[in-house]
Amino acid sequence: MAVAGHDLKQPLHVAMLSMARAVEEGVPAAAAYRLRVALDAMMRLNSELSDIARLSQMDGALQPNHRVVRVADILSRVDRDWRFYAEACGIDLQVCSSDLLVETDPDMLHSIIRNFIGNALKYSGPGGHVRVECRLQRDRLNIDVEDDGCGISASRFESIFNAFDRGDQAGRTEGLGLGLTIVRQTADLLRHQVTVRSVENKGSIFSIELPRHLPDTGGLDRTETI
């Protein structure tokens, strides 16, 4: 898939451009909405093909580009990725914002959170809720993606990060089960800790812990708000 992805991206880009132009040139509101949902889905597919290509390079050749990143910028990106899809599925998606700074590779972090949200939406039915929140712990910032879906048994907390693992939901949901594999390997490359908390039939919380960037304040109190 990593090799094929290069060829798949070309027709995908043509379709994305055509849809975007159709919306810009003017179509009925209902059609514009549906085109927007389809365009967002294609944009996510494009990102997922890039994730798979990156996954195939995680043998030492790929190195993260760590820099200071504003959390709000990443969260606004993932909100745009999933907003229309969540609305079309009847799922309430709430994404917080934060002005705090962290040290990470922004594209890789975006990939992790995008996959977290995609996984949460997949296992939340119509009327479900998915929330993205930030928790501050001294020099660390945790980004949590919480859903009220089917949950995961504690015995499967490790296996869910294996490629093609879909557990009890195999046959009930779409996908190959690569999202959490991409999350784990990308987080390992970044040296960010990923954790999961879950209760069957009540929901799950997937979290990533990030190192905060604390600018020199000249000895002033570094207490900040999220």
TAGI-V716719 format. One record per run of one state. SS is the DSSP state (h for helix, s for strand, l for the rest). FROM is the first residue (numbers start at 0). TO is the last residue. Records with the same first field share a line. If there is no record, write none. Layout:
SS: FROM-TO + FROM-TO
This chain:
l: 0-0 + 25-27 + 55-65 + 89-90 + 95-99 + 104-104 + 122-127 + 137-138 + 147-152 + 156-157 + 161-165 + 170-171 + 173-177 + 190-191 + 199-201 + 212-225
h: 1-24 + 28-54 + 70-88 + 105-121 + 153-155 + 158-160 + 166-168 + 178-189
s: 66-69 + 91-94 + 100-103 + 128-136 + 139-146 + 169-169 + 172-172 + 192-198 + 202-211
